[in-house]
Amino acid sequence: MGRSESEAIWHTDGMTATRSEFDAALGHPELTEGWAIGTAVNGGITMAIMAAGLRPVLDQDGRHPDCLAMSAYFLSAARPGPYGVEAHPVRAGRTMSTGEVSLWQVDEKGEPAERVRALATFADLAAMSEPVRRQSEAPSLPPPEKCVGTDDLPEGSGDFTLPEIMNRVDLRLEPETAMWGIGQPSLAGRMRGWIRFRDGREPDALSLLYFLDALPPVAFDLGLLGWAPTLELSAHIRAHPAPGWLKVELSTENFSATLLEEDARIWDSTGRLVAQSRQLAAVRVPQG
């Protein structure tokens, strides 16, 4: 059974104990620039924060500790700064409970602004993940040391510069799906690689909400390197992940006007599919 999502993760170095950056973000009263892309805070970290805020509302008797599914609508861009989470139960059941949660901030005019609204279902993930009757096969990738790390990508390419948030993770992309980094995208609409927290924190079910949105947008592999804001993201957490590297695959099959879907799948170090998502994203298409 995986660890409880409410358990704080600490790493020790000699006599010094430091809390992981992810857990610190969940407990911090402000959204920080270290989790932002430009001036907008990453959608995956906001979903994890909202799930952490909803959990006590839906798991009052200890039977529904894990976020099983979350569908989030991004109504306006979350910015670094103070925020509040408002959570309400919608339905309490024997095996699952569902709630609604919103993330609010005060905008530049001093008015309350709802940034994200979501519905989420919680359950006991360990009881809902076995036995495995059918699952997507993990893609074959070179080992992490043979893949392209973010330190290997150029500092800037066109309109794109690696944001500060990429320092939170150790990301190793499959070489053939990382060619956008040198201005030679494959145009296949695919991105694959390995990911883990850079500070050594092991993955858990709650962190999968972040990892589903932690890679660069799949639009980069189509040669579109601008901001790709998420309009809606539906995430399904399928199992507690084992320790170690996570294998992630992004893909898109449908792109019209300025909208595309981005499908994400994550396998843990044992090859188990542990999370999947689909999001609708907007991209900036250069004129001509």
SERO-4910 file (N, C-alpha, C, O; in steps of 0.05 Angstrom, whole numbers):
BEGIN
 pado doro    nc1    nc2    nc3   cac1   cac2   cac3    cc1    cc2    cc3    oc1    oc2    oc3
  Met    A     17    -24      0      0      0      0     18     25      0     38     25     14
  Gly    A     10     45    -15     26     69    -16     22     86      9      5     81     25
  Arg    A     40    107     11     38    124     35     13    141     33      2    147     12
  Ser    A      4    151     57    -18    169     58    -10    195     45     12    205     47
  Glu    A    -29    208     31    -24    233     17    -20    255     37     -9    276     29
  Ser    A    -28    252     62    -25    274     81      2    272     96      9    289    112
  Glu    A     17    251     90     42    246    104     64    265     93     68    266     69
  Ala    A     76    280    110     97    299    102    122    283     94    129    263    108
  Ile    A    136    291     73    159    277     64    184    295     70    185    318     63
  Trp    A    203    283     84    227    298     92    251    283     83    251    258     82
  His    A    272    297     75    297    285     67    319    295     86    320    319     93
  Thr    A    337    278     94    358    285    112    385    285     99    390    268     82
  Asp    A    401    304    106    429    306     96    446    311    120    449    333    129
  Gly    A    458    289    131    472    292    156    453    298    179    435    282    184
  Met    A    457    320    192    440    328    214    418    347    206    402    356    223
  Thr    A    416    354    180    396    374    171    373    360    158    377    343    140
  Ala    A    349    368    165    325    357    152    312    379    136    308    402    146
  Thr    A    305    373    111    292    393     94    267    381     82    266    357     74
  Arg    A    246    396     81    221    387     70    222    389     40    234    407     29
  Ser    A    210    370     26    210    371     -3    196    396    -14    178    407     -1
  Glu    A    205    405    -37    193    429    -49    164    425    -55    148    443    -52
  Phe    A    156    401    -64    128    395    -70    111    397    -45     90    410    -45
  Asp    A    119    385    -23    103    386      2    103    414     13     83    422     25
  Ala    A    125    428     10    125    456     19    105    473      4     92    490     15
  Ala    A    103    468    -22     84    483    -39     55    477    -30     38    495    -30
  Leu    A     49    452    -22     22    445    -14     14    459     12     -9    465     16
  Gly    A     34    464     29     28    476     55     33    506     56     29    519     77
  His    A     42    518     34     49    546     34     25    563     30      8    556     13
  Pro    A     22    586     43     -2    603     40     -2    619     14    -22    632      8
  Glu    A     20    618     -1     21    632    -26     30    614    -48     46    595    -44
  Leu    A     21    619    -73     32    606    -96     58    621   -103     58    645   -104
  Thr    A     79    606   -107    105    618   -110    115    618   -139    105    601   -155
  Glu    A    133    636   -146    143    638   -173    158    613   -182    160    608   -206
  Gly    A    168    597   -163    182    573   -170    165    552   -183    175    533   -194
  Trp    A    138    555   -182    120    536   -194    105    549   -217     84    540   -226
  Ala    A    115    571   -228    102    586   -249    116    582   -276    140    576   -277
  Ile    A    100    586   -297    111    588   -324    105    616   -334     82    623   -340
  Gly    A    125    632   -335    121    661   -339    107    672   -315    118    671   -293
  Thr    A     84    684   -319     69    696   -296     46    678   -286     32    685   -268
  Ala    A     42    655   -299     20    637   -292     31    612   -277     50    600   -285
  Val    A     17    605   -255     25    582   -240     15    556   -254     -7    555   -265
  Asn    A     32    536   -254     27    511   -267      0    499   -258     -6    498   -234
  Gly    A    -15    488   -277    -41    477   -270    -40    452   -254    -57    447   -237
  Gly    A    -19    435   -258    -17    411   -243    -12    416   -213    -23    401   -196
  Ile    A      4    436   -206      9    441   -178    -16    453   -165    -22    448   -141
  Thr    A    -32    469   -180    -57    479   -168    -76    457   -164    -91    457   -144
  Met    A    -77    437   -182    -95    414   -177    -87    398   -153   -104    389   -137
  Ala    A    -61    394   -149    -51    380   -125    -58    395   -100    -66    383    -80
  Ile    A    -55    421   -100    -62    438    -77    -92    436    -71   -100    434    -48
  Met    A   -109    436    -92   -138    434    -88   -146    407    -78   -163    405    -61
  Ala    A   -133    386    -88   -139    359    -78   -131    356    -49   -146    344    -33
  Ala    A   -108    368    -42   -100    367    -14   -120    382      4   -125    374     27
  Gly    A   -132    404     -6   -152    419      9   -178    405     11   -193    409     30
  Leu    A   -185    389     -9   -211    375    -10   -210    349      7   -231    341     17
  Arg    A   -187    337      9   -185    312     22   -197    311     51   -212    293     56
  Pro    A   -191    330     68   -203    329     95   -233    331     95   -246    321    114
  Val    A   -244    343     75   -273    346     73   -286    319     66   -308    313     75
  Leu    A   -273    304     49   -284    279     39   -274    254     54   -286    232     51
  Asp    A   -254    257     71   -242    233     84   -243    236    114   -223    231    128
  Gln    A   -266    244    124   -268    249    153   -267    224    169   -260    225    193
  Asp    A   -274    201    157   -273    176    172   -250    158    164   -249    135    172
  Gly    A   -232    168    146   -209    152    139   -214    131    117   -196    115    111
  Arg    A   -237    131    105   -243    110     85   -237    119     56   -235    102     38
  His    A   -235    145     52   -231    156     25   -207    175     24   -210    199     22
  Pro    A   -182    164     27   -159    181     30   -147    191      4   -130    209      4
  Asp    A   -155    179    -19   -140    185    -44   -157    197    -66   -181    190    -69
  Cys    A   -146    216    -80   -159    228   -103   -159    208   -126   -138    201   -136
  Leu    A   -183    199   -134   -185    179   -155   -188    193   -183   -178    183   -203
  Ala    A   -203    215   -184   -208    229   -209   -213    258   -202   -226    265   -182
  Met    A   -204    275   -220   -208    304   -217   -211    316   -245   -195    311   -263
  Ser    A   -232    332   -248   -237    348   -272   -236    377   -265   -254    387   -250
  Ala    A   -217    392   -276   -212    419   -268   -216    438   -292   -207    432   -314
  Tyr    A   -230    460   -287   -233    481   -307   -217    505   -298   -220    515   -276
  Phe    A   -200    514   -316   -182    537   -310   -195    562   -320   -195    568   -344
  Leu    A   -207    577   -302   -223    600   -309   -207    625   -314   -215    642   -330
  Ser    A   -185    628   -300   -166    650   -304   -139    641   -294   -137    622   -278
  Ala    A   -118    653   -303    -91    644   -296    -85    650   -267    -87    673   -258
  Ala    A    -77    629   -252    -68    633   -224    -41    647   -225    -23    640   -241
  Arg    A    -37    666   -207    -12    682   -206      3    676   -180    -10    669   -160
  Pro    A     29    680   -179     43    678   -154     31    698   -134     26    721   -140
  Gly    A     27    689   -110     15    706    -89     -4    690    -72     -8    666    -76
  Pro    A    -17    704    -52    -36    690    -34    -59    677    -49    -67    687    -71
  Tyr    A    -70    657    -38    -93    643    -49   -110    631    -27   -101    629     -4
  Gly    A   -134    623    -34   -151    609    -16   -165    585    -30   -171    587    -54
  Val    A   -170    564    -16   -183    540    -27   -210    537    -13   -211    537     12
  Glu    A   -231    535    -28   -259    531    -17   -268    503    -26   -270    498    -50
  Ala    A   -274    486     -7   -281    458    -13   -308    451      0   -314    459     23
  His    A   -324    436    -15   -351    428     -6   -356    399    -14   -349    391    -36
  Pro    A   -368    383      3   -376    356     -5   -401    358    -23   -418    375    -20
  Val    A   -402    340    -42   -425    338    -60   -441    312    -55   -465    312    -53
  Arg    A   -426    290    -51   -439    265    -45   -420    247    -30   -397    244    -37
  Ala    A   -430    235     -8   -414    216      8   -425    189      4   -449    184      9
  Gly    A   -408    170     -6   -417    143    -10   -400    123      6   -382    131     20
  Arg    A   -407     97      3   -392     77     18   -364     73      7   -344     72     22
  Thr    A   -362     71    -20   -336     66    -32   -322     91    -43   -298     92    -47
  Met    A   -338    112    -49   -327    136    -61   -343    160    -50   -366    158    -43
  Ser    A   -329    183    -49   -342    208    -43   -333    230    -63   -310    229    -72
  Thr    A   -351    248    -69   -345    268    -90   -349    296    -77   -367    300    -61
  Gly    A   -331    314    -85   -333    342    -75   -326    362    -96   -316    355   -117
  Glu    A   -332    387    -90   -326    409   -108   -305    427    -93   -307    431    -69
  Val    A   -286    437   -109   -265    453    -97   -257    475   -116   -256    471   -140
  Ser    A   -253    499   -105   -245    522   -121   -220    535   -109   -216    534    -85
  Leu    A   -203    546   -126   -180    562   -117   -185    591   -124   -190    597   -148
  Trp    A   -183    608   -104   -189    637   -108   -164    654   -102   -147    646    -86
  Gln    A   -163    676   -115   -143    697   -109   -157    724   -111   -179    727   -121
  Val    A   -143    745   -102   -151    772   -107   -137    783   -131   -112    781   -133
  Asp    A   -152    793   -151   -140    802   -176   -127    830   -173   -128    842   -151
  Glu    A   -117    840   -195   -103    866   -194   -121    889   -188   -112    911   -181
  Lys    A   -148    885   -190   -167    906   -183   -177    904   -154   -193    919   -145
  Gly    A   -166    884   -140   -174    880   -112   -200    864   -110   -212    863    -88
  Glu    A   -209    852   -132   -234    836   -132   -227    806   -129   -207    797   -139
  Pro    A   -245    791   -116   -241    762   -115   -243    749   -143   -261    756   -158
  Ala    A   -224    732   -149   -223    719   -176   -220    689   -172   -201    680   -160
  Glu    A   -239    675   -183   -238    645   -182   -219    636   -204   -225    641   -228
  Arg    A   -198    624   -197   -178    615   -216   -184    588   -228   -183    584   -252
  Val    A   -191    569   -211   -195    541   -219   -219    530   -204   -222    535   -180
  Arg    A   -237    515   -217   -259    501   -204   -258    472   -213   -253    466   -237
  Ala    A   -262    454   -194   -259    425   -200   -279    409   -185   -287    416   -163
  Leu    A   -287    386   -197   -300    364   -184   -280    342   -180   -265    336   -199
  Ala    A   -280    329   -157   -262    307   -153   -275    285   -137   -292    290   -120
  Thr    A   -267    260   -143   -277    237   -129   -254    224   -114   -233    220   -125
  Phe    A   -259    218    -88   -239    206    -71   -248    178    -63   -272    172    -61
  Ala    A   -228    160    -59   -234    132    -51   -209    121    -38   -189    136    -34
  Asp    A   -209     96    -32   -185     81    -23   -172     70    -48   -181     49    -58
  Leu    A   -151     83    -57   -139     75    -83   -128     47    -82   -130     33   -103
  Ala    A   -118     38    -60   -107     11    -58   -129    -10    -64   -124    -31    -76
  Ala    A   -154     -4    -55   -176    -23    -59   -187    -21    -88   -201    -39    -96
  Met    A   -181      1   -102   -192      5   -129   -172     -1   -151   -179      3   -175
  Ser    A   -148    -11   -145   -127    -14   -165   -119    -42   -170   -102    -47   -188
  Glu    A   -129    -61   -156   -123    -90   -160   -148   -106   -161   -167   -100   -148
  Pro    A   -148   -128   -178   -126   -136   -196   -127   -120   -222   -147   -108   -229
  Val    A   -104   -120   -235   -102   -106   -261   -113   -125   -283   -102   -147   -287
  Arg    A   -134   -117   -296   -147   -134   -316   -138   -127   -345   -139   -143   -363
  Arg    A   -130   -102   -348   -121    -92   -375   -108    -65   -371   -118    -49   -356
  Gln    A    -86    -61   -385    -73    -34   -383    -56    -29   -408    -48    -48   -421
  Ser    A    -52     -3   -413    -35      5   -436     -6     -3   -430      4      0   -408
  Glu    A      7    -13   -451     35    -21   -448     53      4   -448     48     22   -464
  Ala    A     72      4   -430     90     27   -429    108     28   -454    116      7   -463
  Pro    A    114     52   -464    131     54   -487    160     45   -480    168     47   -457
  Ser    A    174     36   -500    202     28   -496    219     53   -499    218     67   -520
  Leu    A    234     59   -479    251     83   -479    280     76   -473    285     56   -459
  Pro    A    299     92   -482    327     88   -473    327     94   -443    310    109   -433
  Pro    A    347     84   -428    349     90   -400    353    120   -396    362    134   -414
  Pro    A    346    130   -372    347    159   -367    374    171   -374    375    194   -385
  Glu    A    396    157   -369    422    168   -375    428    171   -405    447    184   -413
  Lys    A    412    158   -421    415    160   -450    395    180   -462    394    183   -487
  Cys    A    379    192   -446    359    211   -455    369    240   -452    390    244   -441
  Val    A    353    259   -461    361    287   -461    350    301   -436    326    303   -433
  Gly    A    368    310   -419    359    325   -395    355    354   -401    364    364   -422
  Thr    A    340    367   -384    335    396   -388    361    412   -388    362    433   -401
  Asp    A    381    402   -375    407    416   -376    420    414   -403    438    430   -409
  Asp    A    411    395   -419    422    392   -446    408    409   -467    419    412   -489
  Leu    A    385    419   -460    370    436   -479    381    464   -480    391    473   -460
  Pro    A    380    477   -503    390    504   -504    374    523   -487    350    518   -481
  Glu    A    387    544   -478    373    563   -459    349    576   -472    330    582   -458
  Gly    A    350    582   -498    327    594   -511    325    584   -540    345    579   -553
  Ser    A    301    580   -549    296    571   -576    271    585   -586    249    579   -577
  Gly    A    274    604   -604    251    619   -613    240    636   -590    254    651   -577
  Asp    A    214    632   -585    201    647   -563    202    632   -536    190    640   -517
  Phe    A    216    609   -536    216    592   -512    241    593   -496    263    591   -507
  Thr    A    239    596   -470    261    594   -451    252    576   -428    229    579   -419
  Leu    A    269    558   -419    261    540   -398    253    555   -373    268    572   -363
  Pro    A    229    551   -363    219    566   -340    232    554   -314    242    532   -314
  Glu    A    230    570   -293    241    563   -267    229    537   -257    242    522   -243
  Ile    A    204    531   -263    191    507   -253    205    482   -261    203    461   -248
  Met    A    220    482   -284    234    458   -293    257    451   -273    267    429   -275
  Asn    A    265    469   -256    285    463   -235    273    446   -213    288    435   -196
  Arg    A    247    442   -212    234    426   -192    236    396   -198    234    379   -180
  Val    A    241    390   -224    241    362   -232    267    355   -247    281    372   -257
  Asp    A    272    329   -247    293    317   -264    279    304   -287    267    283   -284
  Leu    A    280    317   -310    266    308   -334    286    298   -355    305    313   -361
  Arg    A    282    275   -366    299    263   -387    281    255   -410    266    236   -408
  Leu    A    283    270   -432    266    265   -455    278    245   -475    302    245   -479
  Glu    A    262    228   -486    270    211   -508    282    228   -530    269    247   -539
  Pro    A    306    222   -540    320    240   -559    303    248   -583    303    271   -591
  Glu    A    288    229   -595    273    235   -619    249    253   -614    239    265   -633
  Thr    A    240    254   -589    218    273   -583    227    298   -569    211    314   -560
  Ala    A    254    302   -568    265    326   -556    277    344   -577    290    364   -570
  Met    A    274    338   -603    287    353   -624    276    382   -627    289    399   -639
  Trp    A    253    387   -615    242    414   -616    261    433   -602    262    457   -607
  Gly    A    277    422   -583    296    439   -568    318    451   -585    330    470   -576
  Ile    A    323    439   -608    343    451   -626    329    460   -652    343    462   -673
  Gly    A    303    465   -651    289    475   -674    282    455   -695    277    463   -718
  Gln    A    282    429   -688    276    408   -708    254    389   -696    260    365   -692
  Pro    A    230    400   -691    209    382   -680    202    360   -699    204    363   -724
  Ser    A    194    337   -688    187    314   -705    161    318   -719    156    305   -740
  Leu    A    143    335   -709    116    340   -720     98    316   -717     76    316   -729
  Ala    A    106    296   -700     89    273   -696     69    278   -673     51    261   -670
  Gly    A     72    299   -658     54    304   -635     58    284   -613     39    275   -601
  Arg    A     83    278   -607     90    259   -586    113    271   -569    131    285   -579
  Met    A    112    265   -543    135    270   -525    136    248   -504    115    242   -492
  Arg    A    159    237   -500    163    216   -481    188    220   -465    207    233   -474
  Gly    A    187    210   -441    211    213   -424    208    202   -396    187    190   -389
  Trp    A    228    207   -380    229    199   -352    227    224   -335    238    245   -343
  Ile    A    215    222   -312    212    245   -294    212    237   -265    202    215   -258
  Arg    A    223    254   -248    223    250   -219    228    277   -207    236    296   -220
  Phe    A    223    280   -181    229    304   -167    260    307   -165    274    288   -159
  Arg    A    270    331   -170    298    336   -169    309    333   -140    333    326   -137
  Asp    A    293    340   -120    303    339    -93    302    311    -80    308    308    -56
  Gly    A    294    291    -96    295    264    -86    269    254    -74    267    230    -66
  Arg    A    248    270    -72    222    261    -62    211    239    -80    211    242   -104
  Glu    A    202    217    -68    190    196    -84    162    203    -92    148    218    -78
  Pro    A    152    193   -114    125    199   -123    104    186   -105    109    164    -94
  Asp    A     81    199   -102     58    186    -90     33    194   -106     35    207   -126
  Ala    A     10    185    -97    -14    189   -113    -20    218   -117    -29    227   -139
  Leu    A    -17    235    -97    -23    263    -99     -4    277   -118    -13    294   -134
  Ser    A     21    270   -118     41    283   -136     35    276   -165     45    290   -183
  Leu    A     21    254   -171     15    247   -199     -2    268   -212      0    272   -236
  Leu    A    -19    283   -197    -34    305   -208    -16    326   -220    -22    338   -240
  Tyr    A      7    330   -206     26    350   -217     42    338   -241     45    351   -261
  Phe    A     51    313   -238     67    301   -259     52    299   -286     64    300   -307
  Leu    A     26    296   -285     10    295   -309     12    321   -325      6    321   -349
  Asp    A     20    343   -312     21    369   -326     49    381   -323     52    405   -326
  Ala    A     69    364   -319     96    374   -313    115    376   -337    135    391   -336
  Leu    A    109    362   -359    126    363   -382    120    388   -398     99    400   -395
  Pro    A    138    397   -416    132    418   -435    108    410   -451    103    386   -455
  Pro    A     92    429   -462     68    422   -477     75    405   -502     96    409   -514
  Val    A     58    386   -509     63    369   -532     62    386   -558     73    377   -578
  Ala    A     51    410   -557     51    428   -580     79    435   -588     84    442   -611
  Phe    A     99    433   -570    126    439   -577    136    420   -599    152    428   -616
  Asp    A    126    395   -599    134    376   -619    121    382   -646    128    369   -666
  Leu    A    102    401   -646     90    410   -671    103    436   -681     95    448   -700
  Gly    A    124    444   -666    138    469   -674    126    494   -662    133    516   -671
  Leu    A    107    491   -643     94    514   -631    104    518   -603     96    503   -585
  Leu    A    123    536   -599    137    538   -574    126    559   -555    139    565   -535
  Gly    A    103    571   -561     92    591   -543     77    578   -520     76    554   -517
  Trp    A     65    596   -504     49    588   -481     24    572   -491     11    579   -510
  Ala    A     18    550   -477     -5    533   -484    -23    530   -460    -22    509   -447
  Pro    A    -39    549   -453    -55    548   -428    -76    526   -429    -88    521   -450
  Thr    A    -80    513   -407   -100    492   -404   -127    504   -399   -130    522   -382
  Leu    A   -147    495   -415   -175    504   -410   -189    484   -391   -204    493   -373
  Glu    A   -185    458   -395   -197    438   -378   -178    414   -377   -166    407   -397
  Leu    A   -176    401   -354   -160    377   -351   -174    357   -334   -182    363   -311
  Ser    A   -177    333   -344   -189    311   -329   -167    290   -324   -154    280   -342
  Ala    A   -162    285   -298   -141    267   -289   -153    243   -275   -172    245   -260
  His    A   -142    220   -281   -149    195   -267   -124    183   -255   -104    178   -268
  Ile    A   -125    178   -229   -104    165   -214   -111    136   -211   -131    129   -199
  Arg    A    -94    118   -222   -101     90   -224    -88     72   -202    -99     51   -196
  Ala    A    -66     81   -191    -53     64   -170    -32     81   -156    -22    101   -166
  His    A    -24     72   -132     -2     85   -118     24     78   -133     29     54   -139
  Pro    A     40     97   -140     65     91   -155     86     79   -137     89     86   -114
  Ala    A    102     62   -149    126     51   -136    148     73   -135    147     91   -152
  Pro    A    167     71   -117    189     90   -117    205     88   -143    205     68   -157
  Gly    A    218    110   -150    236    111   -173    225    129   -195    207    144   -192
  Trp    A    238    126   -218    231    142   -242    203    136   -251    193    114   -249
  Leu    A    189    157   -261    163    154   -274    168    157   -304    184    174   -313
  Lys    A    154    141   -320    156    142   -349    130    156   -359    108    148   -352
  Val    A    133    178   -375    111    194   -383    110    196   -413    131    198   -427
  Glu    A     86    194   -424     82    197   -453     59    218   -458     38    215   -446
  Leu    A     64    238   -474     44    257   -483     39    253   -512     56    245   -527
  Ser    A     14    258   -520      7    256   -549    -16    274   -555    -32    281   -537
  Thr    A    -19    281   -580    -42    296   -590    -49    285   -618    -31    280   -634
  Glu    A    -74    282   -623    -84    272   -649   -102    291   -664   -105    289   -688
  Asn    A   -113    311   -649   -133    329   -661   -125    357   -655   -122    365   -631
  Phe    A   -123    374   -676   -114    401   -673   -129    418   -694   -126    414   -718
  Ser    A   -146    436   -684   -161    453   -703   -161    481   -692   -163    486   -667
  Ala    A   -160    501   -710   -158    529   -702   -135    532   -682   -112    528   -689
  Thr    A   -141    539   -657   -120    543   -637   -123    523   -614   -112    528   -593
  Leu    A   -139    501   -617   -144    483   -596   -134    455   -603   -137    445   -625
  Leu    A   -121    442   -583   -113    414   -586   -118    400   -560   -119    412   -538
  Glu    A   -120    373   -562   -121    357   -538    -93    347   -532    -78    342   -550
  Glu    A    -87    343   -506    -62    332   -498    -68    308   -479    -79    312   -458
  Asp    A    -62    284   -488    -65    261   -472    -39    254   -458    -18    254   -471
  Ala    A    -40    248   -432    -17    241   -417    -21    214   -403    -43    208   -394
  Arg    A      0    197   -403     -1    172   -388     25    169   -373     46    177   -383
  Ile    A     23    158   -349     46    155   -332     48    126   -322     28    115   -313
  Trp    A     72    114   -324     77     88   -314     99     90   -292    117    107   -294
  Asp    A     97     74   -271    117     75   -250    141     57   -257    142     46   -279
  Ser    A    159     54   -238    184     39   -243    179     10   -247    197     -5   -256
  Thr    A    155     -1   -240    149    -29   -244    135    -33   -271    129    -56   -278
  Gly    A    129    -12   -285    114    -15   -310     84    -13   -307     69    -17   -326
  Arg    A     75     -6   -283     46     -4   -278     36     24   -287     49     44   -281
  Leu    A     14     24   -302      1     50   -308    -11     61   -283    -28     49   -271
  Val    A     -2     85   -274    -11     96   -249    -27    121   -252    -41    129   -233
  Ala    A    -27    134   -275    -43    158   -279    -46    164   -309    -30    156   -325
  Gln    A    -68    177   -316    -73    185   -343    -91    210   -343   -105    216   -323
  Ser    A    -89    226   -364   -105    251   -365   -110    259   -394    -96    250   -412
  Arg    A   -130    276   -397   -134    289   -423   -140    319   -416   -156    325   -398
  Gln    A   -127    336   -431   -133    365   -428   -138    378   -455   -128    369   -475
  Leu    A   -154    399   -454   -159    416   -477   -142    440   -473   -145    454   -453
  Ala    A   -124    446   -492   -106    468   -489   -108    487   -513   -115    478   -535
  Ala    A   -102    512   -508   -101    532   -529    -72    537   -536    -54    538   -519
  Val    A    -66    541   -562    -39    547   -570    -39    571   -588    -59    578   -601
  Arg    A    -17    585   -588    -13    608   -605     -1    599   -632     21    588   -633
  Val    A    -15    604   -653     -6    596   -680      3    621   -695    -13    640   -698
  Pro    A     28    622   -703     38    646   -717     22    651   -743     14    632   -756
  Gln    A     18    676   -749      4    682   -774     20    672   -798     45    674   -799
  Gly    A      5    661   -817     18    651   -841     30    623   -838     42    612   -857
***
